[in-house]
């Protein structure tokens, strides 16, 4: 996961950010097309280093298990954005992982 900001043209990693904390317990799994017992969030708490962390992961579901899974992070209010374009900056960042 990484922290980005809009530079007027594109989103770029906020590489000078070493003070924002993360907490893997704030991750929820959504839109799961494979049985949720096959994966979970792995990681704990810590701080972003140069705007990034590699300390939160999804456990691999195991051989032969394929599907899609959504990841939602309950971010600080000041990190939320109008991702769904409804005029409200109330959405936490999210991502989808899977086999396409």
N, C-alpha and C positions, 0 to 999 in steps of 0.2 A: 504494500500500500504506500502511496506517496501523497504529499501535499502539493497542490498546484495552485497557481494564480494566473489570471488572464492578463497578458501584457498588451492588450489592445488588438491583437491579431489572433493569437493562439494561446492555449493553456501551456504553461511551462512549470517544471518542478521548482518549488521554492527551496533552493539548495542551501540557503543560509538559515534555515529553520532547524534548530537543534533543541527547542524548548517545549514543543507540543508533545504531550503524552498520548499513548494509545493504550487500549485495554481490550484484549481479545474477547472478554465477556460481553462487549457491546456489539459483537457481530451476531447477526441472525441469518439463518439460511432460509431462503424463500424459493418458491417456484421449483421445487425439487421433483424431477421426473423419475429419479431412482429412489429406492427405499432409504429414508433418512438414517437408518441404523448403519448404513455402509460408510458414512462419512461424518466427520465432526470437525469443529474448529480446534486447531492446536496452537498454543501460544499463551502468553501471559500479558504482563504489562511492561511498559518501558517508554522510551522517548525516541522520536524520530531523529535520525542522524542525517544531516544534509537533506532534510525533507523526505526521507524514505525509511521504511522498515521492512525487513525480510523475516521478522519474528512471528508473524501470524501466517498460518498455513491451513489448508484443508487436508484432512487425512485422506489418502488415496482409498477409493472404494473397493479395490481388489480386482484381481484378474477377471475378465469377462463381464464386468459390471460397467455399463455405459449409460450415460444420461446427461441431464442438464441440472444445474444448481445455481440459484441466485444468491448473492451475498450482499447484505445490507449492513452498513456500519452506522450506529447511532452517534453521529458526530456532534461536536460542540455547535451551538446555534450559529456562531460566527463563521463556521465552515460550511454551513448549509447553503444550497443554491436552488434556483427554480428549474430543476432538472426536467420536470414534467410540463413546463411552460404554461402554468396556470396563473402566473402573476404573483405567486407567493414564494418567498425564499425559505421554504420550510422542509425541503427534502434533503435527507442524508445521502451521501454517495453510495452507489451500488454498482455491482458488476455481475455478469453472468459467465459461468464457466461450463464447458461441456464439449461434446463432440458434435460437430456440424458437418 
